[in-house]
Amino acid sequence: MLNYKTFDVEIERRVTASHLSWPEPSSAGYDSGLGGNRQYMDLRRLTWTEARRVYGVEAKIIARLEASDDPEEELDQIEDELYEEDADHLYGLDIGVASSVIALSAARCVPFASCNAGAFGGRHHEWHPLVAFYARPPAVPQLLECAEDAGAGLGNNDNGALTVYADDIRKIRAFALALMRKSADFRTLQFSPPHQQRNSKSKTGQGQLKLL
């Protein structure tokens, strides 16, 4: 039976919109190392439909783990299946954070690092679940509302970006669900054209977060 891990991290929701930056298009492509992450993937064109699909795939995987008498062995089997050519996949992202990564992409943010911190087993880089992403100021109120609804933390990081994080992986999935429920709100947001965002230089090479 799966026993959910909890992580010793203080949950705060505090964002200074003026500290946000936005990556140049060329710096957000594949193999760019955006945010200092050598395993960064460009997922900017994914949709809400895809976010819902990934959320559903995660739900099935987690249900298997919850029902298993040996979750670690079941996780090994699941990970093997995820790498099969025709499998419903999670883009190589960790179980439990993948749906938030894709939902943030659909919300026109740019996720660049994520980790479930070993919430379902195994060794991982981070010590609590998180997703780091670039966002533009008009999206901040909606993002804060989603974090509050999920019981997750949200704050600025050193990359000029934001990090959503939690003391329980289920709150990261709840954040993904909150984003999807507000998809219509995100669609109506008005963003300045890229050439008007003068202080939007990506601070690549400074991040400490890894996509595992």
N, C-alpha and C positions, 0 to 999 in steps of 0.2 A: 504494500500500500504506500502511496506517495504521501510523504510528510512535507508540507511546504516550508521552505526555509524563510526565516525573517532576517533582515539585515539592520545593523545598528547605524542608522543614518537619520539625522534630524530632518523632518519634512518642513520645508519653507516654500512659499510662493511669492517671489519678489523679483520683478523684472524692471530694469532701467532701459527703456526703449532707445534712448539716445546713445547707448553703448553698443547698439547692434550694428554689424557690418553685413555686407552682402557680397558674395563671391562674383568675380567677373565670369562671363560665360566660358571663357577658355580655361579657367582654373577649376571649373566644376565638371569637366569631362572625365571620361575614364582615364585611369592611370595618372591622375593629376596629384594624388596624395593630398587631397583637400583636407584641411584641418590637421595636417600632420599625420594622416592615416594612410599608410602604404597600401592598405586593402580596400580603400574607398571605392565604391561603385556609384556610377551615375544612374540614379533612379528617378530623375526629375519628371519624366513623362508618364509615370504610372497614374492610374485613374482610381476613382472611388470604387469602381467595380472590382478592380484588382485588389484594393484594400480589403473589401469584403471577402473576396476569395481567400486571401491569405489568412484573414481572421478565422474563417471557417476551417482551413487546413490546420491551423494551430489548435483550434478547439478539439478537433478529432484526435490530434496527437496527444494533447494533454489528457483527454478522456482515457486514452489507452494507458498512459502512465498512471493515472489515478486508479484504474481498475487492475493494474498488474500486481502480482505478488512479489515481483522483483523489478522495480522501476529502473534500476541501473542496467540490467540486462535488456529490458524493453527499450530503453533509450538507445543502446548500442544498435539494436535492430532497426529502430526508427531512423537513426542517422544513416545507416547503410541504405535504407529505402529512399531517403531524400536525395541521395546522389545517383539514383538510377535515372537513366536517360528520359523515361516517359513519366516519371513521378510528378505529382503535384508538389512543387518545390517552394522553398521560402527564400530563394535568392541567396542561399548560403548564409542567411542571417540566423541568429540564435532563436530558439523556440521561446516564445513569450514576449520578445521585443520586435519580431519581424512585422507584426501587424501595425505597430505604432510607426515603424520606419516607413512602411508603404502608405499609411494614412497621412503622415506628415508630408510625404511627397505629393500625394493627391491634393493636399491643402496648400500647395505651392511653396512649401518650405524645402530646404535642401539638407536632409540628414547626411551626416558624414561619419558617424561613429556610433556603435551600439554594442551592448553586452548584457547577457542575462545573469552574469556573475555566478554562474554555476547553480542557478535556482533549481535546476532539474538534475544536477549531478555534473561531474567532471570539473576540471580545473579551468578557470577563466581569468582574464586579465584584471577586470574591475572587481571591486569589493562590494558593490551593490548594483542592482539593475539600472540601466540608463540608456538614453538615446540623446546624442548631441546633434544639433541641427542649426542651420541658418534660417532666420525668419525676418520678415520685414515689419516695421513698427505697426502698420494697421492691423496685423494679425494678432498682436499681443493680447488684447482683451479677450478674444475668443480662446486663445491658447491657455490663458490663465483660468478661464471658466472651465475648460475641459480638464485641466489639472486638478482644480478644486473638486469637480464632480467625481473624479477618479480617486481622490485622496493621495495624489502624487505630488512631488515637489517640482518646482520649475524656477530656474534662475539663470542669470548671465554666467558665461564662462570666459576664460582668457582668450578665446578665439574670436571674440566679437559675436558669438553665437549664443544659443541657449542650450540648457541641458534639462530634460525631464528625467526624473529619477524616482525611486520608490524603495521602501523597506520590505516590499512583498511583490513578487513578479506579477501577481494578479492585478495589482494597481496599474502596472504598465499596460496590460491588456485592457483594463477599464478605460485608460486614457485613449487607446485606439478606438474603442467603441464610442466614447464621447466625441472624438473628432468626426467619426462617420455620421453621428447623429446631427452634427452641426455642418455637414457638408454644404448645405444651401447657403449658410452664412459665409463660409469661406469663398464660395463661388462669387458672391457679390462684392467682395473686398476690392477696392481700387488701389492699385499700386502705381507708383511713379515709374515712367520708362527708365530702363537701366542707365541711359546717359545722363539722367538727372540725379542719380545717386552718387554724388561726388565723393563721399567718404565710405565707399563700399569695397575697398580693397580687401581681398581675402588674406588673412594672416596665416598662410600655410606655413608649416614647419614649426609652429609653436605649440601645437596640441600635444597632450599627453594621453589622449583617449585612443583606444584601438577598437577596430571592428573585428570581433572574434566570432 
